[in-house]
Amino acid sequence: MTIDQQLEFLRRGTTEIINEDDLAAKLKLGRPLRVKLGVDPTAADVTLGWAVVLRKLRDFQKLGHIACLVIGDFTAMIGDPSGKSKTRKQLSREEVQANVDAVSQQFFKILDPERTEINFNKDWLGKMTFEDVIRLCSRYTVARIMERDDFTKRFQEHKPIAMHEILYPLCQGMDSVELRADVELGGNDQKFNNLVGRVLMEQYGQEPQVVLLCPLLVGTDGKEKMSQSLGNYVSITDSPRDMFGKTMSIPDERISNWFELCTDVPMTEVAEMLGPGKNPRDAKIRLAKEIVSLYHSAELADEEEQYFIETFSKRTQVTEAEEATIPGDLVQEGGIPLASLIGALGLAPSNGKARDLIKQGAVALDGEKVSDPFAKFAPPDLAGKILKVGKHQFRKLNFNN
C-alpha cells in the first residue's frame, strides 16, 4: 500500500488521529512501528467493545507493525478514573491476577501472536521508589490534571477526587516512555491519558507518540457503552448461539455502527444493505454471521443463521439449547429462586436485573412465561426444561444430584 492507502485503511473506525501528518511521517520511516495499547484487566471477558481497539491494533499488524500490548496489572489496582463520576473501587492483586489469567489468551482470537509483545506495567511501575514518584509528579501540573472533564465535574460538584486517581494518567504515560511507543491506541475516553504520554515522552527526550482514538461501542441495549457490569455486552468467548442471538437483539439504528467497528465488511456494502426498500433484519443477520465467523467459524455462522430462521422467523418451539447445570448451592428451602438461577448462569448481570426481566415478561420455561419475580422451583421441576431469557438466550437445564 502507498502511505495514503495505509492512512485510509487505518482511518476506519477512528474518531481522531493526533496528528495524521505525524502518523504519515512515521509510516514513511520504513521500519515496524511500536504500536501500544494499554489494557487494565478489571474484568474476565474481552467484549466486542474492547475488541474495537484490539482490531485496530491488528490493522497495524497487517501493515507489518508490532503490537505492544501493556497489561495494566499495576494500574488496574488504581482504577482508571476516565469517565467516572466517583472514585473506583481498587482491585486486589489477587483479583487483578485472576482477570489477567482469564483474558490473556482471548487477545489472540484477534491479534497475531507472532507480531505481539506482551508487557506488564508492574515490571517498571512496581519498582519505582517514592522518590521516583515525586520526580514523576514534578513533570506535570495540577492545573493540567484538572483539565480532565471527569475531574472538573467532580470538583465542581464537591465530589471526592482521590490522590491515587491523579497519578493514573502519569502511570499510563510512563508506560509509553518505557516502551518508546510510536503510536498509542485508545477509546475516546482515553484521550487525556494518551496526551499525557506525549508530554512525558518529550520530557524524557523521546519523539512523542501519535494518538489514535476509537469510538466506544454502544451495547446491545442501544443506549449505554458496552459494559459487563451493565449486562449489555457480547463476549468474544460467547457460544456461537449467544453471540448470534445477542447481535440480533441490537436496535436497527446501531447496525451500521456495529458493522464499522466489529467487522471488516466494506461500508459501501453496508450502505447498500441498509438502503431504501431493504429489510434491516437481513443486514442484521449478515452482521451476526460476520461476528460469529470472526470468533468461531463460517460453518457455525451458517448453522446459527438456520437455527435463528427456524426458531424465530417460523416461530418454532425451541427443543435444543446449550446445556446448563443448575448450581447445587442455589437449592434452598422452598426451591431454587429463578432470578438467582438466571444470574448464576450469566443470563443477566445481577439477580435484581433478572427479577426485572421476569416482571417484563422476558423469561419463560418451556415456552410458558414466568411472571413472579420471586418464583422458586424444585430441581426436578427445572431439570430438562428450556429456560428462555430475553429474545435470544436459551439454556437447557440439568441438575446433578
N, C-alpha and C positions, 0 to 999 in steps of 0.2 A: 504493500500500500504506500501511496505518497503520504507526506505529512498531513495534507489536507484531508485525505481519506481516513487516516488514523484519527484525526480530530473529530471527524464526522461520526466515526464508529464509537468513539468514547463519549460523545455528547448524549447519546441515547440514555434516557433515564436519569439525567442530571438536571439540577436547577441552577448551579453556579460553578464556575471554574475561576479560581483566583491565583493567577490570571492566565488566560488562554495563550497569550504571547509567550509567557514563561514556559508553559507546557510545550508549546511548539518548539521552543529553543532546546528544551531537554530532550524531546523526541529526535532532534537533529544530531544529538551527541553521538549516535551510533553505538551506544552501549546499553546493556539491560538496565533499566531504571529500577530503583528500590522503591516499591510502592507499598506504603504502610497502611494497615487497618488495625486499629485497636479494638478489642472486644472484651468487655467485662463479663465474666461468667456468673451473672446474677440469676440465671435460670438454667434448666436442664435440657431445653429443647432449642434447636435452631428453627425459627419460624420463617415463613415466606417473607415477612417484613425484614428480618435480619438478613435473609438471603439476598435482598436487593443490593446491598453494598458488597457482599461476597461475590455476587455475579459480576459486579463492576470490576472487582479485583481480578476475577477470572478473565474479563475482557483484556486487561493489561497483560495477563499471562499469554493470551492468544497472540499478542503483538511481540512476544519474546521477552517480557519483563519479569522481574522477581517479586512475588507476593511476600511481603514481610508482615506476617500476622503476629500481633502482640496480644498475648493472653494476659489480661489485667488481673493476675492473681493477687497483686498488691493493691491496685487501685479499687478493685471490687470491694475490698474491706472498708474503703472510704465511702463509696457510693457516688456515682456521677450526679451532680445536682442539676444537670440540664433539664429545663422544663418542669422542675419540681417546685411545688408551692410550699413544701415543708421539708425539713431535714429527713433524708432517707435513713432507714434502719441500716446499721453497719452489720455486715455479714462476718461470721466467724471464719477462721482459717479452714475449719472442717467443712463448713457449708460451701465455701469457695472451691475447695478441692473436689468435693462431690460433683459440683457443676462442671468443673474443668474436665473431669474424667468422662462425664456424660456427653459433652459437646465436641471434644477433641476430634473424634473420628467422623462426626457429622460434617465437619468442614470439607472433607474430601469427597462428599457427594457433589460438591460444586467445584472445588479447586483442584488443580493439577498438583499432586504431591511432589512431583519432580522439580517444580518451579516454585515451591513454597518453603519459606523459612518459618519455623515456629519459635517465638521468643516469649519469655515470661518476665514481666517487668519487676517481679520480686528480685530478679538476679541483679538489678542495679539499684532500684529504689530501696530495696530491703537492706542494702549495705551502706546507705547514707548515714552519716553521723548527724547529731543535732547541729553541729557547726555547718555541715554541708547544707542542711535545710535552711538555716539562717541566710547563708550566702545565696541560695536559690531565691529566697523570698526578696532579697535586695535587688533582684533583677526585674521586678515587676511592681507597679504601684497599686495601692488600694483604690485609687481613682479609676484606673483601668479595669480592675476586677469588678468594680461596682457598675461598670457599663453593661454588664450582663443583664438581660431583661428579667430573668428569674430572680436575681439578687435585688435588682432595683424595685421590683414589685413587692417582694417580701419586706424590704426595708421600709417602703412607703406604707405598707400595711401593718408595720410593727410586728412582723413575724420573725422568729429566730433565724439567724444565719450562723451556723457553727464554723469555728475556725478551720476545722479539717476540710470543710467544703470549699473554702477559699483556696486551699492547697491543691485541690483536684486538678484544675487546668494546668498548674505548673508541673504536676507529676506527669500529665499526658504530654506536655511539651517536652519534658526531659526524655520521654520515650523516643521522640523524633530526633533529639540530639544524639542519643545513644546509637540509634540505628542509622544515622546520617541519611534520613529519608529524602528521596527526590520528590515524592508525591504522597499526600495523605488523603485517604478517603474517609467520608463520614456522612451521616444523615444531616439534614438541615439543622437539627438541634445541636449538632457538634461544631457549628461554625466558630463560635467563640473559642472553644478549646483548641481547634485546629490552628486558628490565627495566633494563639499564644505560642504554639510550636514554632511558627515562622519567626516571631520576635526572639525567642530563646536561641534558635539556631543562628541567627545573625549575631547575637551577643557572644556566642561561642565560636565565632569566626567561620561559620558554615554558610553555604548557599541556602537561602530559605526554601522550604518545600512549597510545591504547588498544592493548593487545597481544592479538592473536587467533591462537591456536595450532591447527595442524592435525596429525593423526596422521601418522606415517611409513608409507608404503605398503610392505607386505611383497611381496617379489619373486615371480617365477614359481616359485621353489623352495618357497614356502610357509613359509620359515623366517626368512631374513635380510631386512633392509631392502633395498629395490630399489637396486641399485648396478651401475654399468657395470663396475667392477673385479671384481665377483663374477659377472658374466655373467647375472644373473637378472632382466634388465630388458627392457622393451618401450620402444622409442624412438617418439616421435610422428612420426618420419620413416621408420619401417619400412615396407616394402611391405605392401599390404593382406593378402597371404598370410601373411607372417611375423607381422604384428600379430594376425591371427585365430588362427593356429596357436599362437603363444606364449600367448595368452589362454586357449585351450582346454587348455593344459597345467597351469594352476594347480590346486592341490588344492581339492576341493569346499568345504572349510570356509572358504575365502577368498572365495567367490563374493559373499556379501552385502557384505563389506567393500569389494571392488572396485567393486560397483555404487554404493555410497555415495560413494566417493572419486573414481571415474573417470567417472561418468555422471550424467545428470540424471533417471534413472528414479525415480519416487516409491518410497520404501521400503515403502509398503503393497503395491505391485505385486510388489516383490522378495520380501516375506514370503509372498505368495500363490504365487509361482513355486517357492518352496522349502518349501512346506507338506507335510503328510503325504501320502504316496502319489505325490508328484511326482518326476520324474526330474531330478536335479541337472544332467545333461548338457544338458537343454533350456534351463535357466536360463543355463548357461554359453554356449550358442550365442547366446542373446539378448544376453548381456554382450559377447561378441566382436563381434557385429553392431553394437551401440551404439558400441563403441570405434572400429571401422573407419569407421562413419558420421561420427563426430565429426572424424576426421582425414583422411578421404578422401571417401567419398560413400555414400549409402544403396544406390545401384546396385551399387557394388563390394562392399558388405557382403553383398548378396543373392548375388552371384557366388561369394564365398568360402564362404558357407554351403552352396551347392550343391556346390562343389568338395570341401568337407570331408565332406559326407554321402556323396558318390560315392566318395571315396578311402578314408575311414576306416570309415564305417558298412558300406559294401558291400565293403570290402577290395579295392578296385580298385587294380591296379598303376599307380603314377604314371607318366605318359608326358610330362606337361608340367610345367615348373617354371621359376622365374625363372632367366634366363641368368646365368652367372658365368664370367668369363675367368680361366684359370689364370695367375697371375703368372709371367712368364718367369724372374724371379730365384730361383724355387724349384727350378729344374731343377739337379740335381747328379748326380755320378757314381752310377749305380745307380738313378736315377729320382727322382721327386718324393715326399718324405715326406708321407703322407696327413695326419698330425697337423699338420704345418706348413701344408698347404693349408687345412685346416679353420680354423686360427687366422687365416690371411691373409684368408679370406673373411668373417671376423667371425661364424662359426657357433659359436665357443667363445671365452671370454675370453683363453685362452692356449694354447700348444702342449701344456703339461702337462695342462691340463683336457681338451684334445682327445684325448690318449692315454688319459686316464681313461675318456672316453666310449666309445672303441674297446674298451677292456678290458671295459666293462659291456655290450657288445653293442648299443650305441646308434647304430652307424654302419654304413651299407650302401651298396654301389654297384650300381645296377640291381637292387635287391631282394636282393642277396647280402650277408650280414653280413661285415664285416672284423673279424678277431679279433686280429691282430698290431698292437700299438700303434706299432711302428716300421716298418710296411709302407711300401714305396716302389713307385711305379708310373711307367712310361714315359708321357710325354704322350699318345702315340697310344692307349694303353690306357685313358686317362681321358676323352679328348675324346668328347663326345656322350652320356656316361653321366649318370645321375641320382644325385647324392650326397645321401644322407639322413643327417641328424644329429639325434638325439633323435626325438621322436614326430612333430613337425610342421614341421621345417625341411628344405627340398629345394632343390637347385640343379642345373640342367642345365649341365654343364661344357663349355667350349670352350677351345681353345688357339690363340693367334695366333702363327704361326711368326715 
